Amino acid sequence: MKITLPSLPPRNPFATAARRRRAGVHRPGTGAVRQQARRELRRDLDSLRPPSP
């Protein structure tokens, strides 16, 4: 006796592709934000330093 299972509906190819990529929040990671903050701080400190003679 053979057992037959009902076939599943086809999967959405775009949904699986999006899940494989890093789909999610559209903002920079924590490392990028921290690096940008360090650059801004360095720029501000350099502007406060008096010019060398």
PDB file of N, CA, C and O in Angstrom:
ATOM      1  N   MET A   1       0.832  -1.167   0.000  1.00  0.00           N
ATOM      2  CA  MET A   1       0.000   0.000   0.000  1.00  0.00           C
ATOM      3  C   MET A   1       0.889   1.246   0.000  1.00  0.00           C
ATOM      4  O   MET A   1       1.793   1.378   0.825  1.00  0.00           O
ATOM      5  N   LYS A   2       0.621   2.140  -0.922  1.00  0.00           N
ATOM      6  CA  LYS A   2       1.386   3.378  -1.035  1.00  0.00           C
ATOM      7  C   LYS A   2       0.690   4.499  -0.280  1.00  0.00           C
ATOM      8  O   LYS A   2      -0.536   4.609  -0.279  1.00  0.00           O
ATOM      9  N   ILE A   3       1.496   5.320   0.357  1.00  0.00           N
ATOM     10  CA  ILE A   3       0.972   6.494   1.039  1.00  0.00           C
ATOM     11  C   ILE A   3       1.334   7.704   0.194  1.00  0.00           C
ATOM     12  O   ILE A   3       2.504   7.926  -0.117  1.00  0.00           O
ATOM     13  N   THR A   4       0.352   8.466  -0.167  1.00  0.00           N
ATOM     14  CA  THR A   4       0.613   9.682  -0.938  1.00  0.00           C
ATOM     15  C   THR A   4       0.291  10.887  -0.070  1.00  0.00           C
ATOM     16  O   THR A   4      -0.742  10.942   0.598  1.00  0.00           O
ATOM     17  N   LEU A   5       1.191  11.837  -0.098  1.00  0.00           N
ATOM     18  CA  LEU A   5       1.015  13.078   0.651  1.00  0.00           C
ATOM     19  C   LEU A   5       0.587  14.170  -0.313  1.00  0.00           C
ATOM     20  O   LEU A   5       1.027  14.187  -1.463  1.00  0.00           O
ATOM     21  N   PRO A   6      -0.247  15.064   0.131  1.00  0.00           N
ATOM     22  CA  PRO A   6      -0.634  16.168  -0.753  1.00  0.00           C
ATOM     23  C   PRO A   6       0.587  17.050  -1.024  1.00  0.00           C
ATOM     24  O   PRO A   6       1.406  17.284  -0.134  1.00  0.00           O
ATOM     25  N   SER A   7       0.697  17.528  -2.246  1.00  0.00           N
ATOM     26  CA  SER A   7       1.851  18.363  -2.594  1.00  0.00           C
ATOM     27  C   SER A   7       1.692  19.741  -1.963  1.00  0.00           C
ATOM     28  O   SER A   7       0.585  20.265  -1.838  1.00  0.00           O
ATOM     29  N   LEU A   8       2.813  20.307  -1.573  1.00  0.00           N
ATOM     30  CA  LEU A   8       2.823  21.633  -0.954  1.00  0.00           C
ATOM     31  C   LEU A   8       2.764  22.696  -2.032  1.00  0.00           C
ATOM     32  O   LEU A   8       3.223  22.456  -3.149  1.00  0.00           O
ATOM     33  N   PRO A   9       2.214  23.864  -1.735  1.00  0.00           N
ATOM     34  CA  PRO A   9       2.217  24.936  -2.729  1.00  0.00           C
ATOM     35  C   PRO A   9       3.659  25.402  -2.962  1.00  0.00           C
ATOM     36  O   PRO A   9       4.492  25.295  -2.062  1.00  0.00           O
ATOM     37  N   PRO A  10       3.958  25.911  -4.144  1.00  0.00           N
ATOM     38  CA  PRO A  10       5.335  26.348  -4.417  1.00  0.00           C
ATOM     39  C   PRO A  10       5.739  27.501  -3.510  1.00  0.00           C
ATOM     40  O   PRO A  10       4.920  28.349  -3.157  1.00  0.00           O
ATOM     41  N   ARG A  11       7.003  27.517  -3.144  1.00  0.00           N
ATOM     42  CA  ARG A  11       7.514  28.570  -2.266  1.00  0.00           C
ATOM     43  C   ARG A  11       7.826  29.821  -3.070  1.00  0.00           C
ATOM     44  O   ARG A  11       8.084  29.765  -4.273  1.00  0.00           O
ATOM     45  N   ASN A  12       7.795  30.938  -2.384  1.00  0.00           N
ATOM     46  CA  ASN A  12       8.105  32.217  -3.005  1.00  0.00           C
ATOM     47  C   ASN A  12       9.627  32.329  -3.117  1.00  0.00           C
ATOM     48  O   ASN A  12      10.296  32.379  -2.085  1.00  0.00           O
ATOM     49  N   PRO A  13      10.202  32.371  -4.318  1.00  0.00           N
ATOM     50  CA  PRO A  13      11.668  32.436  -4.453  1.00  0.00           C
ATOM     51  C   PRO A  13      12.258  33.745  -3.925  1.00  0.00           C
ATOM     52  O   PRO A  13      13.415  33.773  -3.505  1.00  0.00           O
ATOM     53  N   PHE A  14      11.481  34.821  -3.942  1.00  0.00           N
ATOM     54  CA  PHE A  14      11.991  36.102  -3.461  1.00  0.00           C
ATOM     55  C   PHE A  14      12.108  36.119  -1.943  1.00  0.00           C
ATOM     56  O   PHE A  14      13.005  36.755  -1.391  1.00  0.00           O
ATOM     57  N   ALA A  15      11.208  35.425  -1.275  1.00  0.00           N
ATOM     58  CA  ALA A  15      11.244  35.396   0.184  1.00  0.00           C
ATOM     59  C   ALA A  15      12.469  34.634   0.671  1.00  0.00           C
ATOM     60  O   ALA A  15      13.125  35.064   1.620  1.00  0.00           O
ATOM     61  N   THR A  16      12.783  33.523   0.041  1.00  0.00           N
ATOM     62  CA  THR A  16      13.951  32.753   0.491  1.00  0.00           C
ATOM     63  C   THR A  16      15.242  33.496   0.169  1.00  0.00           C
ATOM     64  O   THR A  16      16.202  33.442   0.937  1.00  0.00           O
ATOM     65  N   ALA A  17      15.263  34.191  -0.970  1.00  0.00           N
ATOM     66  CA  ALA A  17      16.462  34.958  -1.317  1.00  0.00           C
ATOM     67  C   ALA A  17      16.688  36.085  -0.317  1.00  0.00           C
ATOM     68  O   ALA A  17      17.827  36.370   0.053  1.00  0.00           O
ATOM     69  N   ALA A  18      15.613  36.723   0.118  1.00  0.00           N
ATOM     70  CA  ALA A  18      15.743  37.821   1.070  1.00  0.00           C
ATOM     71  C   ALA A  18      16.212  37.307   2.429  1.00  0.00           C
ATOM     72  O   ALA A  18      16.972  37.989   3.118  1.00  0.00           O
ATOM     73  N   ARG A  19      15.780  36.145   2.812  1.00  0.00           N
ATOM     74  CA  ARG A  19      16.191  35.605   4.116  1.00  0.00           C
ATOM     75  C   ARG A  19      17.650  35.181   4.105  1.00  0.00           C
ATOM     76  O   ARG A  19      18.315  35.230   5.140  1.00  0.00           O
ATOM     77  N   ARG A  20      18.151  34.770   2.958  1.00  0.00           N
ATOM     78  CA  ARG A  20      19.568  34.378   2.884  1.00  0.00           C
ATOM     79  C   ARG A  20      20.475  35.588   2.968  1.00  0.00           C
ATOM     80  O   ARG A  20      21.543  35.547   3.578  1.00  0.00           O
ATOM     81  N   ARG A  21      20.027  36.671   2.339  1.00  0.00           N
ATOM     82  CA  ARG A  21      20.788  37.908   2.487  1.00  0.00           C
ATOM     83  C   ARG A  21      20.551  38.428   3.883  1.00  0.00           C
ATOM     84  O   ARG A  21      19.766  37.862   4.645  1.00  0.00           O
ATOM     85  N   ARG A  22      21.230  39.504   4.217  1.00  0.00           N
ATOM     86  CA  ARG A  22      21.057  40.067   5.541  1.00  0.00           C
ATOM     87  C   ARG A  22      19.865  41.015   5.528  1.00  0.00           C
ATOM     88  O   ARG A  22      20.023  42.227   5.676  1.00  0.00           O
ATOM     89  N   ALA A  23      18.695  40.466   5.353  1.00  0.00           N
ATOM     90  CA  ALA A  23      17.488  41.284   5.327  1.00  0.00           C
ATOM     91  C   ALA A  23      17.178  41.729   6.752  1.00  0.00           C
ATOM     92  O   ALA A  23      17.320  40.952   7.695  1.00  0.00           O
ATOM     93  N   GLY A  24      16.764  42.956   6.902  1.00  0.00           N
ATOM     94  CA  GLY A  24      16.443  43.435   8.234  1.00  0.00           C
ATOM     95  C   GLY A  24      16.490  44.946   8.295  1.00  0.00           C
ATOM     96  O   GLY A  24      16.041  45.632   7.377  1.00  0.00           O
ATOM     97  N   VAL A  25      17.027  45.449   9.363  1.00  0.00           N
ATOM     98  CA  VAL A  25      17.049  46.881   9.619  1.00  0.00           C
ATOM     99  C   VAL A  25      17.954  47.575   8.594  1.00  0.00           C
ATOM    100  O   VAL A  25      19.047  47.096   8.290  1.00  0.00           O
ATOM    101  N   HIS A  26      17.484  48.700   8.073  1.00  0.00           N
ATOM    102  CA  HIS A  26      18.253  49.444   7.083  1.00  0.00           C
ATOM    103  C   HIS A  26      18.970  50.597   7.763  1.00  0.00           C
ATOM    104  O   HIS A  26      18.597  51.758   7.589  1.00  0.00           O
ATOM    105  N   ARG A  27      19.977  50.284   8.523  1.00  0.00           N
ATOM    106  CA  ARG A  27      20.804  51.299   9.177  1.00  0.00           C
ATOM    107  C   ARG A  27      22.198  50.715   9.363  1.00  0.00           C
ATOM    108  O   ARG A  27      22.368  49.496   9.335  1.00  0.00           O
ATOM    109  N   PRO A  28      23.193  51.572   9.552  1.00  0.00           N
ATOM    110  CA  PRO A  28      24.554  51.070   9.710  1.00  0.00           C
ATOM    111  C   PRO A  28      24.691  50.245  10.989  1.00  0.00           C
ATOM    112  O   PRO A  28      23.946  50.429  11.951  1.00  0.00           O
ATOM    113  N   GLY A  29      25.640  49.353  10.974  1.00  0.00           N
ATOM    114  CA  GLY A  29      25.886  48.535  12.150  1.00  0.00           C
ATOM    115  C   GLY A  29      26.510  49.341  13.271  1.00  0.00           C
ATOM    116  O   GLY A  29      26.857  50.509  13.096  1.00  0.00           O
ATOM    117  N   THR A  30      26.649  48.706  14.426  1.00  0.00           N
ATOM    118  CA  THR A  30      27.176  49.417  15.591  1.00  0.00           C
ATOM    119  C   THR A  30      28.629  49.824  15.379  1.00  0.00           C
ATOM    120  O   THR A  30      29.053  50.877  15.855  1.00  0.00           O
ATOM    121  N   GLY A  31      29.388  49.007  14.674  1.00  0.00           N
ATOM    122  CA  GLY A  31      30.785  49.346  14.429  1.00  0.00           C
ATOM    123  C   GLY A  31      30.923  50.585  13.556  1.00  0.00           C
ATOM    124  O   GLY A  31      31.784  51.430  13.801  1.00  0.00           O
ATOM    125  N   ALA A  32      30.087  50.691  12.552  1.00  0.00           N
ATOM    126  CA  ALA A  32      30.140  51.857  11.664  1.00  0.00           C
ATOM    127  C   ALA A  32      29.734  53.125  12.398  1.00  0.00           C
ATOM    128  O   ALA A  32      30.332  54.181  12.192  1.00  0.00           O
ATOM    129  N   VAL A  33      28.728  53.030  13.248  1.00  0.00           N
ATOM    130  CA  VAL A  33      28.282  54.192  14.017  1.00  0.00           C
ATOM    131  C   VAL A  33      29.378  54.631  14.984  1.00  0.00           C
ATOM    132  O   VAL A  33      29.636  55.825  15.132  1.00  0.00           O
ATOM    133  N   ARG A  34      30.020  53.673  15.638  1.00  0.00           N
ATOM    134  CA  ARG A  34      31.093  53.994  16.586  1.00  0.00           C
ATOM    135  C   ARG A  34      32.278  54.623  15.859  1.00  0.00           C
ATOM    136  O   ARG A  34      32.880  55.574  16.359  1.00  0.00           O
ATOM    137  N   GLN A  35      32.611  54.102  14.691  1.00  0.00           N
ATOM    138  CA  GLN A  35      33.732  54.653  13.924  1.00  0.00           C
ATOM    139  C   GLN A  35      33.428  56.088  13.488  1.00  0.00           C
ATOM    140  O   GLN A  35      34.309  56.946  13.531  1.00  0.00           O
ATOM    141  N   GLN A  36      32.200  56.350  13.074  1.00  0.00           N
ATOM    142  CA  GLN A  36      31.835  57.699  12.670  1.00  0.00           C
ATOM    143  C   GLN A  36      31.898  58.657  13.854  1.00  0.00           C
ATOM    144  O   GLN A  36      32.319  59.804  13.700  1.00  0.00           O
ATOM    145  N   ALA A  37      31.488  58.203  15.023  1.00  0.00           N
ATOM    146  CA  ALA A  37      31.545  59.048  16.217  1.00  0.00           C
ATOM    147  C   ALA A  37      32.991  59.371  16.571  1.00  0.00           C
ATOM    148  O   ALA A  37      33.300  60.498  16.962  1.00  0.00           O
ATOM    149  N   ARG A  38      33.876  58.390  16.438  1.00  0.00           N
ATOM    150  CA  ARG A  38      35.295  58.645  16.712  1.00  0.00           C
ATOM    151  C   ARG A  38      35.870  59.655  15.736  1.00  0.00           C
ATOM    152  O   ARG A  38      36.664  60.513  16.125  1.00  0.00           O
ATOM    153  N   ARG A  39      35.472  59.560  14.455  1.00  0.00           N
ATOM    154  CA  ARG A  39      35.956  60.524  13.462  1.00  0.00           C
ATOM    155  C   ARG A  39      35.479  61.932  13.791  1.00  0.00           C
ATOM    156  O   ARG A  39      36.249  62.889  13.703  1.00  0.00           O
ATOM    157  N   GLU A  40      34.209  62.059  14.171  1.00  0.00           N
ATOM    158  CA  GLU A  40      33.672  63.380  14.510  1.00  0.00           C
ATOM    159  C   GLU A  40      34.357  63.959  15.741  1.00  0.00           C
ATOM    160  O   GLU A  40      34.644  65.155  15.791  1.00  0.00           O
ATOM    161  N   LEU A  41      34.618  63.116  16.731  1.00  0.00           N
ATOM    162  CA  LEU A  41      35.307  63.575  17.931  1.00  0.00           C
ATOM    163  C   LEU A  41      36.724  64.041  17.585  1.00  0.00           C
ATOM    164  O   LEU A  41      37.163  65.085  18.068  1.00  0.00           O
ATOM    165  N   ARG A  42      37.431  63.291  16.765  1.00  0.00           N
ATOM    166  CA  ARG A  42      38.791  63.666  16.360  1.00  0.00           C
ATOM    167  C   ARG A  42      38.771  64.985  15.594  1.00  0.00           C
ATOM    168  O   ARG A  42      39.641  65.834  15.785  1.00  0.00           O
ATOM    169  N   ARG A  43      37.771  65.151  14.725  1.00  0.00           N
ATOM    170  CA  ARG A  43      37.657  66.391  13.952  1.00  0.00           C
ATOM    171  C   ARG A  43      37.404  67.579  14.876  1.00  0.00           C
ATOM    172  O   ARG A  43      37.986  68.647  14.687  1.00  0.00           O
ATOM    173  N   ASP A  44      36.539  67.398  15.874  1.00  0.00           N
ATOM    174  CA  ASP A  44      36.262  68.482  16.824  1.00  0.00           C
ATOM    175  C   ASP A  44      37.493  68.817  17.660  1.00  0.00           C
ATOM    176  O   ASP A  44      37.774  69.990  17.904  1.00  0.00           O
ATOM    177  N   LEU A  45      38.228  67.802  18.097  1.00  0.00           N
ATOM    178  CA  LEU A  45      39.427  68.054  18.906  1.00  0.00           C
ATOM    179  C   LEU A  45      40.507  68.742  18.095  1.00  0.00           C
ATOM    180  O   LEU A  45      41.220  69.606  18.605  1.00  0.00           O
ATOM    181  N   ASP A  46      40.630  68.358  16.827  1.00  0.00           N
ATOM    182  CA  ASP A  46      41.637  69.007  15.979  1.00  0.00           C
ATOM    183  C   ASP A  46      41.278  70.469  15.707  1.00  0.00           C
ATOM    184  O   ASP A  46      42.169  71.303  15.548  1.00  0.00           O
ATOM    185  N   SER A  47      39.995  70.785  15.652  1.00  0.00           N
ATOM    186  CA  SER A  47      39.615  72.175  15.413  1.00  0.00           C
ATOM    187  C   SER A  47      39.854  73.044  16.659  1.00  0.00           C
ATOM    188  O   SER A  47      40.017  74.257  16.531  1.00  0.00           O
ATOM    189  N   LEU A  48      39.877  72.454  17.844  1.00  0.00           N
ATOM    190  CA  LEU A  48      40.137  73.205  19.073  1.00  0.00           C
ATOM    191  C   LEU A  48      41.623  73.433  19.324  1.00  0.00           C
ATOM    192  O   LEU A  48      42.001  74.350  20.053  1.00  0.00           O
ATOM    193  N   ARG A  49      42.454  72.609  18.726  1.00  0.00           N
ATOM    194  CA  ARG A  49      43.898  72.712  18.929  1.00  0.00           C
ATOM    195  C   ARG A  49      44.440  73.959  18.213  1.00  0.00           C
ATOM    196  O   ARG A  49      44.097  74.217  17.059  1.00  0.00           O
ATOM    197  N   PRO A  50      45.279  74.718  18.902  1.00  0.00           N
ATOM    198  CA  PRO A  50      45.837  75.918  18.237  1.00  0.00           C
ATOM    199  C   PRO A  50      46.786  75.498  17.100  1.00  0.00           C
ATOM    200  O   PRO A  50      47.428  74.451  17.180  1.00  0.00           O
ATOM    201  N   PRO A  51      46.868  76.304  16.066  1.00  0.00           N
ATOM    202  CA  PRO A  51      47.760  75.959  14.947  1.00  0.00           C
ATOM    203  C   PRO A  51      49.217  75.959  15.390  1.00  0.00           C
ATOM    204  O   PRO A  51      49.636  76.776  16.210  1.00  0.00           O
ATOM    205  N   SER A  52      49.962  75.044  14.843  1.00  0.00           N
ATOM    206  CA  SER A  52      51.390  74.968  15.201  1.00  0.00           C
ATOM    207  C   SER A  52      52.155  76.083  14.484  1.00  0.00           C
ATOM    208  O   SER A  52      51.805  76.451  13.363  1.00  0.00           O
ATOM    209  N   PRO A  53      53.209  76.629  15.135  1.00  0.00           N
ATOM    210  CA  PRO A  53      53.951  77.763  14.529  1.00  0.00           C
ATOM    211  C   PRO A  53      54.794  77.352  13.357  1.00  0.00           C
ATOM    212  O   PRO A  53      55.465  78.191  12.756  1.00  0.00           O
TER     213      PRO A  53
END
